[in-house]
């Protein structure tokens, strides 16, 4: 969200990427004190959701360095991962993504149907339904 300039700051940073890259990232992150919470997930997993395999191809390149590409999840992928937890802060982020990127209800539902939810699948479906009612009342 901060990389897309939809939020001025963040209290935590979540990373996902190919498993071998995440292992290298975790090792490097353990060597420095970032000053904020850093979570990392392998192979398109974020919290208890596993994004479809095209998540990396759909991501946005933010900065390319010698050995690192910093990418941001596609806004729609940010939304579908935040639906899984759907706390107050997540709801604000979802609203900002929908407004900032003109995301459509149909596209969000379609993408969400391709997300694998680890745990109670009906809970994710309920959160998806609740979010769609809140952000697309018509």
C-alpha positions in Angstrom: 0.0 0.0 0.0 2.8 2.4 0.9 4.7 1.5 -2.3 1.6 2.5 -4.3 1.4 5.7 -2.3 -2.0 4.8 -0.9 -0.8 5.0 2.7 1.8 7.4 4.1 3.3 4.7 6.4 2.8 1.2 7.6 3.3 -0.7 10.9 4.4 -3.9 9.2 5.7 -5.1 5.9 4.6 -8.4 4.3 6.8 -10.1 1.7 6.0 -13.1 -0.5 8.0 -14.6 -3.4 9.6 -17.7 -4.7 10.6 -20.0 -1.8 14.4 -19.8 -2.4 14.2 -16.0 -2.6 12.3 -15.8 0.6 14.8 -17.9 2.4 17.6 -15.5 1.3 15.4 -12.6 2.3 14.8 -14.0 5.8 18.5 -14.6 6.3 19.3 -11.0 5.3 16.4 -9.5 7.4 17.7 -11.3 10.5 21.0 -9.4 10.1 19.5 -6.0 10.3 17.1 -4.2 12.7 14.4 -2.7 10.4 12.5 -0.9 13.2 9.1 -2.4 12.1 7.5 -5.9 11.9 8.5 -7.9 8.8 6.6 -11.0 7.8 7.5 -13.2 4.9 5.7 -15.9 3.1 6.8 -18.4 0.4 5.4 -18.9 -3.1 2.5 -16.5 -3.1 1.2 -17.2 0.4 0.1 -14.3 2.5 -1.3 -15.0 5.9 -3.6 -18.0 5.3 -4.2 -17.3 1.7 -2.3 -18.8 -1.3 -2.5 -16.6 -4.3 -2.8 -18.1 -7.8 0.5 -18.9 -9.4 0.4 -15.8 -11.6 0.8 -13.5 -8.6 4.4 -12.6 -9.5 3.7 -12.0 -13.2 0.8 -9.7 -12.2 2.9 -7.7 -9.6 4.3 -4.3 -10.3 8.0 -3.7 -10.5 8.9 -0.9 -8.1 12.7 -0.9 -8.2 15.3 -3.1 -9.8 18.7 -3.3 -8.2 21.8 -5.4 -9.0 20.5 -8.6 -7.4 17.0 -7.6 -6.2 13.7 -6.8 -7.8 11.3 -5.0 -5.4 7.8 -5.7 -6.5 4.3 -4.8 -5.1 1.5 -7.3 -5.3 -1.2 -6.3 -7.9 -3.8 -4.2 -6.1 -6.4 -6.9 -6.6 -4.1 -9.4 -4.9 -3.7 -7.0 -2.0 -7.5 -6.9 -1.7 -8.0 -10.6 -1.8 -5.3 -11.3 0.8 -6.7 -8.6 3.1 -10.2 -10.1 2.8 -9.0 -13.2 4.6 -8.4 -11.3 7.8 -10.7 -8.3 7.3 -9.9 -6.4 10.5 -10.6 -2.6 10.6 -7.2 -1.7 9.2 -7.6 -4.2 6.4 -11.0 -2.8 5.5 -9.5 0.7 5.2 -6.8 -0.7 2.9 -9.3 -2.5 0.8 -11.4 0.7 0.4 -8.2 2.6 -0.6 -7.3 0.0 -3.2 -10.7 -0.1 -4.7 -10.9 3.7 -5.0 -7.3 4.2 -6.0 -7.2 1.5 -8.7 -10.9 1.6 -9.7 -11.3 -2.1 -8.9 -14.6 -3.7 -9.8 -16.6 -6.1 -7.7 -16.8 -8.7 -10.4 -13.0 -8.7 -10.8 -12.4 -9.0 -7.1 -14.8 -11.9 -6.7 -13.3 -13.7 -9.7 -9.8 -13.3 -8.3 -10.9 -14.4 -4.8 -12.3 -17.6 -6.2 -8.8 -18.5 -7.4 -7.3 -17.9 -3.9 -6.7 -21.0 -1.8 -7.6 -20.4 1.8 -5.9 -22.5 4.4 -8.4 -23.2 7.1 -12.1 -22.7 7.1 -13.0 -21.9 3.5 -16.5 -20.8 4.4 -14.9 -18.1 6.7 -13.1 -16.6 3.7 -16.3 -16.8 1.6 -18.2 -15.0 4.4 -15.5 -12.3 4.6 -15.6 -11.9 0.8 -19.4 -11.5 0.8 -19.2 -9.1 3.7 -16.5 -7.0 2.0 -18.4 -6.9 -1.3 -21.6 -5.7 0.5 -19.7 -3.0 2.4 -17.7 -1.7 -0.5 -20.2 -2.2 -3.3 -23.6 -1.6 -1.7 -25.5 -1.3 -5.0 
